[in-house]
Amino acid sequence: MADLEAILADLTNESEALERMLSGLTDADWQRPTPAEGWTVAHQIAHLAWTDEVATIAAQDASAFADVLKRAIAEPDAVDVEAEAGAQAEPAKLIARWRASRAALADALRAVPPGTKLPWFGPPMSAASMATARSMETWAHGQDVADALGLPHEPGPVLQHVAHLGVRTRDFAYVLHDRTPPSDPFRVELAAPDGSTWVWGPEDSPSVVRGPAVDFCLLVTQRRHRDDVSLQVTGTEAEQWLGIAQAFAGPPGEGRPPVARG
């Protein structure tokens, strides 16, 4: 429970930082296109609100979530449809919806019995893992908003949860691409914003990824192309992983094109 509360606290911090980014936007700003094709700033926030609502359903009623999953399978564009519908709301109402949805989700996750696995669009997960996944989504879509508005996206404590999920989803990314995951764990060494180093995996692993934590998180959430991040790799398997890394559920993402260079 202590781990869950810590993750939820960091998620709240990240959500409030994104809210501050949205403060004072004009109606035209809300309609600015983001790097996600066809999605405006409003679409991004509507998506966060909807996914928080769906995650709350998963935490409270597995059978009801099964209906959500059936629709997602039957209607591959359901995510876009929900984002489009939510984006039509007035900005103040959209923010209020998102604020209420994330508060409801936090309460729902606190009520999940220990040891319970929650259904999701990817593998089932614990309440703490669901909170971590929501942290990743909030950070990633916050990056889209920051890119659209030309604002800095300052790294907060949620970044470590994003990095952790990026490492933990290595095998998931392989399976998504119909590949067999490597049998041995990789070594990942990331330079944290506070000057410390975050480490996963054995020291003697022949496959190593090193670099800034922000760059790693941008890559595994597919917010930057491999060519546009400063990650050093040892071993062909680790390099192959970075080409397919995906920390979010759903089908293989298309990623972002590399930045054009003159």
BELGIDA-V594087 format. One record per run of one state. SS is the DSSP state (hx for helix, st for strand, lp for the rest). FROM is the first residue (numbers start at 1). LEN is the number of residues. If there is no record, write none. Layout:
BEGIN
((SS & FROM & LEN) (SS & FROM & LEN))
END
This chain:
BEGIN
((lp & 1 & 1) (hx & 2 & 21) (lp & 23 & 4) (hx & 27 & 4) (lp & 31 & 2) (st & 33 & 1) (lp & 34 & 6) (st & 40 & 1) (hx & 41 & 20) (lp & 61 & 1) (hx & 62 & 13) (lp & 75 & 3) (hx & 78 & 10) (lp & 88 & 3) (hx & 91 & 20) (lp & 111 & 7) (st & 118 & 1) (lp & 119 & 6) (st & 125 & 1) (lp & 126 & 1) (hx & 127 & 23) (lp & 150 & 8) (hx & 158 & 11) (lp & 169 & 1) (hx & 170 & 7) (lp & 177 & 10) (st & 187 & 5) (lp & 192 & 5) (st & 197 & 4) (lp & 201 & 7) (st & 208 & 5) (hx & 213 & 8) (lp & 221 & 5) (hx & 226 & 3) (lp & 229 & 2) (st & 231 & 4) (lp & 235 & 1) (hx & 236 & 9) (lp & 245 & 18))
END
